[in-house]
Amino acid sequence: MIKRLILAAAVGASLTGAALAQDKAAGTPDDCLKKAFELAQAAEQKKLSEADLESLETMLTKMEAHCDASEFDAADKVAVEAKALISK
């Protein structure tokens, strides 16, 4: 399941590309998706329960949607929740 999340994040990041680059101070969809990818990789190293994996998948999907919509603050809030889940 986590490998599928990593693949989805990688594909999303590659589709975003430089054409969608925005002001560096605000971030870019590509940078945002890289954070989601890094979270998925970190989760892969953990032995999370099935329930936690499902929650994480939901969070990463939500984060990806925020990244695609250039809603970086909202994506960062989801990332904080995901980090807390991975760290427990």
KAFEN-V367853 format. One record per pair of residues at least 4 apart in sequence whose ideal C-beta (glycine too) atoms are under 7 Angstrom apart, sorted by the first residue. I is the first residue (numbers start at 1). J is the second residue. D is the distance in Angstrom with one decimal. If there is no record, write none. Layout:
I/J/D ; I/J/D
//
This chain:
1/5/6.8 ; 1/53/5.3 ; 1/57/6.6 ; 2/6/6.4 ; 2/40/6.0 ; 2/43/5.4 ; 2/44/4.4 ; 2/53/6.8 ; 3/7/6.3 ; 4/8/6.3 ; 5/9/6.3 ; 5/40/4.3 ; 5/57/5.9 ; 5/60/5.4 ; 6/10/6.2 ; 6/37/6.4 ; 6/40/4.5 ; 6/41/6.1 ; 6/44/6.7 ; 7/11/6.3 ; 8/12/6.2 ; 9/13/6.2 ; 9/33/6.0 ; 9/36/4.8 ; 9/37/3.8 ; 9/40/5.4 ; 9/60/6.9 ; 9/64/6.8 ; 10/14/6.4 ; 10/37/6.0 ; 11/15/6.3 ; 12/16/6.5 ; 12/33/5.0 ; 12/64/5.6 ; 13/30/5.8 ; 13/33/4.1 ; 13/34/5.9 ; 13/37/6.1 ; 16/20/5.2 ; 16/29/4.5 ; 16/30/4.5 ; 16/33/6.0 ; 17/30/7.0 ; 20/28/6.6 ; 20/29/5.2 ; 20/30/7.0 ; 21/28/5.1 ; 22/26/5.6 ; 22/28/5.3 ; 22/70/6.7 ; 26/72/6.3 ; 27/31/4.9 ; 27/32/5.9 ; 27/72/4.6 ; 28/32/6.9 ; 29/33/6.1 ; 29/67/5.0 ; 29/68/6.0 ; 29/70/6.1 ; 30/34/6.5 ; 32/67/3.6 ; 32/72/5.6 ; 32/75/5.1 ; 33/37/6.3 ; 33/64/6.5 ; 33/67/4.9 ; 34/38/6.3 ; 35/39/6.5 ; 35/79/5.6 ; 36/40/6.5 ; 36/60/5.3 ; 36/63/4.8 ; 36/64/5.6 ; 36/67/6.6 ; 37/41/6.5 ; 38/42/6.4 ; 39/43/6.3 ; 39/60/6.5 ; 39/79/6.4 ; 39/82/5.0 ; 39/83/6.8 ; 39/86/6.8 ; 40/44/6.6 ; 40/60/6.0 ; 42/86/5.4 ; 43/48/6.2 ; 43/56/5.6 ; 43/86/5.1 ; 46/86/5.9 ; 48/52/4.0 ; 48/53/5.1 ; 48/56/6.8 ; 49/53/6.9 ; 50/54/6.5 ; 51/55/6.5 ; 52/56/6.1 ; 52/85/5.9 ; 53/57/6.3 ; 54/58/6.6 ; 55/59/6.4 ; 55/85/6.1 ; 56/60/6.2 ; 56/82/6.0 ; 56/85/5.7 ; 57/61/6.3 ; 58/62/6.4 ; 59/63/6.1 ; 59/78/5.4 ; 59/81/5.8 ; 59/82/4.5 ; 60/64/6.3 ; 60/82/6.6 ; 61/65/6.7 ; 62/66/6.6 ; 62/78/5.3 ; 63/67/6.3 ; 63/75/4.9 ; 63/78/4.3 ; 63/79/6.1 ; 63/82/7.0 ; 64/68/6.3 ; 65/69/6.4 ; 66/71/4.2 ; 66/74/4.4 ; 66/75/3.7 ; 66/78/6.5 ; 67/75/5.1 ; 71/75/6.1 ; 72/76/6.2 ; 73/77/6.7 ; 74/78/6.8 ; 75/79/6.3 ; 76/80/6.7 ; 77/81/7.0 ; 78/82/6.3 ; 79/83/6.3 ; 80/84/6.6 ; 81/85/6.5 ; 82/86/6.3 ; 83/87/6.0 ; 84/88/6.7
//
